[in-house]
Amino acid sequence: MISLSNKVSVITGGSRGIGAATALLLAKAGSNVVLNYLQNKERATLVANEIKDLGRSVIVHQGNVALQPEASNLIERTILEFGRIDVVINNAGIWTYGEVGNMGEKIWDETIEVNLKGVFNICNAVVPHLKRNGGGRIVNISSTAGQRGEAFHSHYAASKGGILAFTKSIASELAPYGILVNAVAPGWVDTEMNDSVFADQDFKNQVVEAIPLKKIATAEDVAGAVLFLASEFARHVTGTTINVNGGSVLA
């Protein structure tokens, strides 16, 4: 049985979708949770209340992790209130449309800053604490787009591909300190982020047909992979990527 009893897990982008599902699953496994969100305080509070109902302690923290001072504040507050950090889930991200040749620089920069720089900011702030703790787990949420690319979303694919390279690099660097760093790469996931594209039922049917398992992942499917990487069952796993895509991308 997986147990994260008495652990402290920090999750960015935790108010909805994969982040919320992961927060709840880690809490069910026994972890206390620090729930970061950017805009939707009401949703973050609802998730926090569910965590409290499970008997876990929870901190709800607003902040834009794409900004270094705000990422550092999240980590420092966690240390101040919980005294330690054991697990970090870098989940905060955005997905927008961008056609090369007609993409504004602002759109590119925003995606790289939130999706990639945000991961760096959190890791850069938390690693000294994990070293002092004698180890820990970092799980970065990437995407199949980072493995195969995605037309009209090259900025998103570049950010997620950067996460995979960053994950491998620091996994090797931090292994001597007992800090295990891995990534999870979801394919299509039935979350609010994809509501607009899945509103087209014909498109959604095409997506399902392209997946060997013939179903779109839920946020809980992705959260399960994260829980494994956060657990002692993954104690000899670092620098790897777990694909949660129903077999649609075999990288």
SVG drawing of the C-alpha trace seen along z (x, -y; Angstrom):
<svg xmlns="http://www.w3.org/2000/svg" viewBox="-20 -40 46 42">
<polyline fill="none" stroke="black" stroke-width="0.4" points="0.0,0.0 1.4,-3.4 1.8,-5.7 2.9,-9.3 2.1,-9.6 3.5,-12.7 5.0,-13.9 4.6,-17.5 3.7,-17.9 3.7,-21.2 1.5,-21.2 1.5,-24.2 -1.6,-24.8 -3.6,-22.8 -7.1,-24.4 -8.4,-22.2 -7.7,-19.4 -4.6,-17.3 -3.3,-19.5 -6.5,-19.1 -6.8,-15.4 -3.1,-14.9 -3.6,-17.0 -6.5,-14.8 -4.8,-11.5 -1.6,-12.5 -3.8,-13.5 -5.6,-10.2 -2.1,-8.5 -1.4,-10.5 0.4,-13.6 -0.2,-17.1 -0.6,-19.5 0.4,-23.0 -1.9,-24.0 -0.7,-26.8 -3.1,-28.5 -3.0,-31.7 -6.6,-33.0 -9.4,-30.8 -9.5,-31.1 -13.0,-29.6 -11.9,-26.4 -8.7,-26.1 -10.7,-26.5 -13.0,-23.7 -10.1,-21.4 -8.5,-22.4 -11.8,-21.6 -11.8,-18.1 -8.2,-17.6 -9.2,-18.7 -12.1,-16.3 -9.5,-13.6 -7.8,-14.6 -4.8,-16.3 -3.3,-19.7 -3.4,-22.0 -2.1,-25.5 -3.7,-27.4 -1.3,-29.8 -1.9,-32.3 1.1,-33.1 2.4,-33.2 5.3,-30.7 6.5,-32.2 7.8,-35.0 10.9,-34.1 9.9,-36.1 6.5,-34.5 7.8,-31.0 10.3,-31.5 7.5,-32.9 5.6,-29.6 8.5,-27.5 9.5,-29.7 5.9,-29.8 5.8,-26.0 9.0,-25.7 7.8,-28.2 4.5,-26.5 5.3,-22.8 9.1,-22.8 9.9,-20.6 9.1,-19.7 9.2,-16.1 7.4,-16.1 7.1,-18.9 4.7,-18.6 5.3,-21.2 1.9,-21.2 1.1,-24.9 0.7,-25.4 -1.2,-27.1 -2.2,-25.9 -3.0,-28.5 -3.1,-28.7 -0.1,-30.0 0.5,-29.8 4.1,-30.2 4.4,-33.3 1.5,-34.9 2.3,-34.4 2.9,-37.4 6.1,-37.5 3.9,-38.0 2.1,-34.7 5.4,-32.8 7.0,-34.4 4.0,-33.9 3.9,-30.1 7.6,-29.7 7.6,-31.7 4.6,-29.9 5.3,-26.3 9.1,-26.2 10.5,-29.0 7.9,-28.3 9.3,-24.8 12.8,-26.2 11.8,-28.8 10.2,-26.3 13.1,-23.8 15.7,-26.5 13.9,-27.6 13.2,-24.1 16.4,-22.2 18.5,-23.7 15.7,-22.6 15.6,-19.1 19.3,-18.8 19.2,-19.7 16.3,-17.1 18.5,-14.4 16.4,-13.9 13.0,-14.3 10.9,-13.9 10.2,-16.3 7.7,-15.4 7.3,-17.7 4.2,-17.6 5.1,-17.6 3.1,-16.5 3.1,-14.3 3.4,-17.6 6.9,-17.9 7.8,-14.5 6.3,-14.7 5.5,-18.4 2.1,-19.9 1.1,-21.9 -0.3,-25.4 1.0,-24.9 4.8,-25.0 5.3,-27.4 3.5,-24.9 5.4,-21.9 8.7,-23.8 7.9,-24.5 7.0,-20.9 10.0,-19.5 12.2,-21.8 10.7,-20.3 11.8,-16.8 15.4,-18.0 15.4,-19.9 14.1,-16.9 16.8,-14.6 19.5,-17.2 18.8,-17.9 17.9,-14.2 21.6,-13.4 22.8,-16.5 20.7,-15.8 20.9,-12.0 23.9,-12.2 21.6,-14.1 18.8,-11.5 16.6,-13.9 14.7,-11.9 13.4,-13.9 10.9,-12.5 8.3,-13.7 4.8,-12.6 3.7,-13.2 -0.1,-13.1 -1.7,-12.9 -5.2,-14.2 -6.9,-14.5 -10.6,-15.3 -10.1,-18.4 -11.4,-22.0 -8.3,-23.0 -9.6,-21.0 -13.3,-21.8 -13.3,-24.1 -11.8,-21.6 -13.8,-18.7 -17.0,-20.7 -16.5,-19.6 -17.8,-16.0 -16.5,-14.9 -13.0,-16.0 -13.3,-14.3 -14.3,-11.1 -11.2,-11.4 -9.1,-11.7 -10.6,-8.6 -10.1,-6.6 -6.4,-7.5 -5.9,-6.2 -5.2,-2.4 -7.1,-2.1 -10.0,-4.0 -10.6,-6.4 -9.4,-9.8 -7.5,-10.0 -9.0,-11.5 -7.1,-13.8 -7.1,-10.9 -5.3,-8.7 -2.4,-11.2 -2.5,-11.6 -1.9,-7.9 1.4,-8.1 2.4,-11.1 1.6,-9.2 3.8,-6.3 6.7,-8.6 6.2,-10.3 6.2,-7.0 8.8,-4.5 7.8,-2.2 9.8,-4.6 12.9,-4.8 15.1,-3.6 13.5,-5.7 14.9,-9.0 15.3,-11.0 12.5,-9.1 9.2,-10.1 5.9,-8.1 3.6,-8.5 -0.1,-8.5 -1.7,-8.5 -3.4,-5.2 -0.7,-4.1 -1.2,-7.0 2.5,-8.1 5.1,-5.5 8.3,-7.6"/>
</svg>
